[in-house]
Amino acid sequence: MHLPDNDFGLALRELARVVRPGGLVEIGVWGHIQSRDWASPDGRFFRQRSDRALRAELSEVCTVLDFATWDWQEDDAHYQWARTEVTTP
């Protein structure tokens, strides 16, 4: 969630490279009903992806086996969790 779009895709491809095909990876990040970027007062970058956007990015290198959200906040932010199976060597 601290990586912009292109860097997130690079990180996912690196996971797919180092995890054997068929290996499981669980990913948890804070998301939102709409993809959005913002910075905290101390300058940290945040990218919150919509559920649909996160699943689409994960699907480029993994098979999404399970996906859940919880801890919805008043501003529609929520925690996203996915269990994936690596499908790309």
Backbone as CSV, one residue per row, in Angstrom:
resi,resn,N_x,N_y,N_z,CA_x,CA_y,CA_z,C_x,C_y,C_z
1,MET,0.819,-1.200,0.000,0.000,0.000,0.000,0.856,1.254,0.000
2,HIS,2.173,1.082,0.093,3.078,2.227,0.025,3.769,2.294,-1.331
3,LEU,3.259,1.549,-2.305,3.856,1.516,-3.641,2.869,2.050,-4.669
4,PRO,3.327,2.935,-5.551,2.448,3.368,-6.635,2.174,2.201,-7.583
5,ASP,1.249,2.390,-8.503,0.771,1.311,-9.369,1.879,0.486,-10.016
6,ASN,2.780,1.100,-10.746,3.809,0.340,-11.457,4.704,-0.433,-10.501
7,ASP,5.079,0.157,-9.375,5.944,-0.518,-8.419,5.224,-1.686,-7.748
8,PHE,3.930,-1.592,-7.551,3.170,-2.687,-6.969,3.189,-3.890,-7.916
9,GLY,2.997,-3.634,-9.191,3.073,-4.710,-10.179,4.446,-5.351,-10.211
10,LEU,5.497,-4.540,-10.103,6.860,-5.082,-10.051,7.048,-5.966,-8.824
11,ALA,6.521,-5.537,-7.686,6.639,-6.324,-6.456,5.894,-7.653,-6.595
12,LEU,4.714,-7.630,-7.211,3.969,-8.874,-7.415,4.718,-9.822,-8.349
13,ARG,5.308,-9.280,-9.410,6.069,-10.128,-10.326,7.299,-10.713,-9.635
14,GLU,7.914,-9.958,-8.739,9.057,-10.481,-7.985,8.610,-11.607,-7.058
15,LEU,7.457,-11.454,-6.412,6.915,-12.551,-5.599,6.712,-13.801,-6.450
16,ALA,6.139,-13.623,-7.623,5.897,-14.760,-8.505,7.218,-15.393,-8.955
17,ARG,8.255,-14.594,-9.065,9.556,-15.123,-9.491,10.200,-15.980,-8.404
18,VAL,10.093,-15.557,-7.144,10.812,-16.248,-6.070,9.993,-17.344,-5.379
19,VAL,8.693,-17.374,-5.599,7.847,-18.419,-5.017,7.595,-19.465,-6.108
20,ARG,7.776,-20.717,-5.763,7.603,-21.777,-6.769,6.164,-21.780,-7.287
21,PRO,5.980,-22.176,-8.538,4.617,-22.303,-9.056,3.801,-23.240,-8.157
22,GLY,2.616,-22.820,-7.824,1.768,-23.565,-6.905,1.939,-23.133,-5.463
23,GLY,2.960,-22.299,-5.191,3.179,-21.801,-3.838,2.095,-20.806,-3.443
24,LEU,1.825,-20.730,-2.147,0.785,-19.833,-1.643,1.404,-18.558,-1.096
25,VAL,0.745,-17.441,-1.362,1.147,-16.133,-0.839,-0.112,-15.468,-0.293
26,GLU,-0.026,-14.953,0.919,-1.136,-14.190,1.490,-0.724,-12.732,1.560
27,ILE,-1.621,-11.868,1.135,-1.349,-10.433,1.065,-2.453,-9.700,1.797
28,GLY,-2.078,-8.745,2.652,-3.046,-7.920,3.354,-2.651,-6.459,3.267
29,VAL,-3.578,-5.630,2.843,-3.336,-4.189,2.708,-4.624,-3.435,3.044
30,TRP,-4.509,-2.157,3.288,-5.681,-1.306,3.457,-6.111,-0.814,2.091
31,GLY,-7.404,-0.953,1.804,-7.963,-0.514,0.537,-9.095,0.472,0.765
32,HIS,-9.834,0.735,-0.293,-10.918,1.707,-0.250,-11.938,1.320,-1.308
33,ILE,-13.130,1.895,-1.258,-14.124,1.571,-2.289,-13.696,2.114,-3.657
34,GLN,-12.848,3.143,-3.666,-12.278,3.679,-4.901,-10.766,3.720,-4.728
35,SER,-10.031,3.403,-5.799,-8.580,3.528,-5.723,-8.232,4.996,-5.517
36,ARG,-7.288,5.240,-4.603,-6.899,6.621,-4.330,-5.480,6.659,-3.785
37,ASP,-4.803,7.770,-4.031,-3.464,8.037,-3.507,-3.568,9.157,-2.494
38,TRP,-2.738,9.074,-1.479,-2.654,10.169,-0.521,-1.342,10.058,0.230
39,ALA,-0.953,11.129,0.909,0.278,11.153,1.700,-0.063,11.573,3.125
40,SER,0.604,10.933,4.067,0.411,11.288,5.475,1.182,12.575,5.763
41,PRO,0.911,13.222,6.901,1.623,14.463,7.224,3.151,14.303,7.256
42,ASP,3.630,13.090,7.538,5.084,12.893,7.559,5.638,12.531,6.179
43,GLY,4.799,12.558,5.144,5.256,12.362,3.775,5.176,10.944,3.239
44,ARG,4.687,9.989,4.025,4.582,8.614,3.515,3.476,8.523,2.467
45,PHE,3.791,7.828,1.380,2.844,7.628,0.283,1.935,6.442,0.596
46,PHE,0.646,6.592,0.286,-0.319,5.509,0.433,-1.091,5.359,-0.875
47,ARG,-1.248,4.143,-1.320,-2.103,3.834,-2.461,-3.121,2.821,-1.976
48,GLN,-4.358,3.243,-1.892,-5.424,2.330,-1.510,-6.157,1.930,-2.782
49,ARG,-6.197,0.627,-3.039,-6.827,0.113,-4.237,-8.237,-0.354,-3.922
50,SER,-9.115,-0.243,-4.898,-10.451,-0.808,-4.734,-10.309,-2.333,-4.720
51,ASP,-11.319,-3.021,-4.218,-11.275,-4.483,-4.200,-11.082,-5.020,-5.620
52,ARG,-11.803,-4.455,-6.544,-11.714,-4.897,-7.935,-10.311,-4.672,-8.503
53,ALA,-9.725,-3.499,-8.239,-8.391,-3.196,-8.748,-7.339,-4.120,-8.144
54,LEU,-7.427,-4.375,-6.841,-6.456,-5.263,-6.201,-6.568,-6.674,-6.768
55,ARG,-7.780,-7.180,-6.889,-7.964,-8.531,-7.444,-7.433,-8.615,-8.868
56,ALA,-7.652,-7.578,-9.659,-7.168,-7.574,-11.048,-5.643,-7.612,-11.084
57,GLU,-4.993,-6.819,-10.244,-3.527,-6.814,-10.228,-2.976,-8.148,-9.736
58,LEU,-3.587,-8.714,-8.716,-3.146,-10.019,-8.221,-3.314,-11.091,-9.296
59,SER,-4.399,-11.014,-10.040,-4.704,-12.029,-11.049,-3.713,-12.056,-12.205
60,GLU,-2.927,-11.004,-12.350,-1.928,-10.985,-13.418,-0.808,-11.988,-13.167
61,VAL,-0.536,-12.318,-11.909,0.558,-13.235,-11.598,0.137,-14.393,-10.701
62,CYS,-1.064,-14.358,-10.170,-1.517,-15.367,-9.211,-2.959,-15.743,-9.501
63,THR,-3.345,-16.877,-8.955,-4.760,-17.249,-8.918,-5.265,-16.860,-7.533
64,VAL,-6.292,-16.038,-7.469,-6.855,-15.631,-6.184,-7.746,-16.754,-5.679
65,LEU,-7.343,-17.368,-4.575,-8.088,-18.481,-3.997,-9.153,-18.019,-3.014
66,ASP,-8.866,-16.952,-2.294,-9.790,-16.432,-1.287,-9.537,-14.937,-1.156
67,PHE,-10.600,-14.180,-0.955,-10.492,-12.724,-0.823,-11.525,-12.271,0.195
68,ALA,-11.099,-11.459,1.137,-12.024,-10.975,2.166,-11.687,-9.534,2.521
69,THR,-12.686,-8.838,3.043,-12.469,-7.480,3.550,-13.122,-7.366,4.918
70,TRP,-12.582,-6.491,5.752,-13.198,-6.207,7.043,-12.636,-4.925,7.616
71,ASP,-13.151,-4.550,8.777,-12.759,-3.313,9.462,-13.068,-2.072,8.627
72,TRP,-14.290,-1.998,8.099,-14.676,-0.837,7.318,-14.669,0.404,8.211
73,GLN,-14.082,1.472,7.711,-13.985,2.737,8.424,-15.082,3.688,7.924
74,GLU,-15.266,4.790,8.634,-16.286,5.770,8.235,-16.023,6.357,6.855
75,ASP,-14.748,6.401,6.433,-14.435,6.979,5.117,-14.373,5.907,4.021
76,ASP,-14.924,4.713,4.294,-14.982,3.584,3.358,-13.634,2.893,3.136
77,ALA,-12.623,3.221,3.934,-11.385,2.444,3.899,-11.657,1.113,4.607
78,HIS,-10.958,0.069,4.197,-11.137,-1.241,4.802,-9.905,-2.101,4.546
79,TYR,-9.769,-3.137,5.351,-8.644,-4.048,5.192,-8.993,-5.093,4.146
80,GLN,-8.037,-5.355,3.251,-8.210,-6.350,2.204,-7.205,-7.474,2.442
81,TRP,-7.655,-8.702,2.280,-6.791,-9.856,2.458,-7.055,-10.828,1.324
82,ALA,-5.969,-11.379,0.788,-6.104,-12.364,-0.285,-5.139,-13.519,-0.055
83,ARG,-5.631,-14.727,-0.300,-4.766,-15.910,-0.365,-4.667,-16.243,-1.854
84,THR,-3.424,-16.322,-2.328,-3.202,-16.544,-3.763,-2.277,-17.737,-3.990
85,GLU,-2.380,-18.292,-5.169,-1.473,-19.343,-5.606,-0.684,-18.807,-6.795
86,VAL,0.622,-18.908,-6.727,1.473,-18.399,-7.796,1.291,-19.270,-9.035
87,THR,1.019,-18.638,-10.172,0.785,-19.363,-11.397,1.800,-19.035,-12.481
88,THR,2.602,-17.988,-12.267,3.576,-17.565,-13.270,4.977,-17.831,-12.733
89,PRO,5.780,-18.621,-13.486,7.152,-18.876,-13.011,8.025,-17.643,-13.084
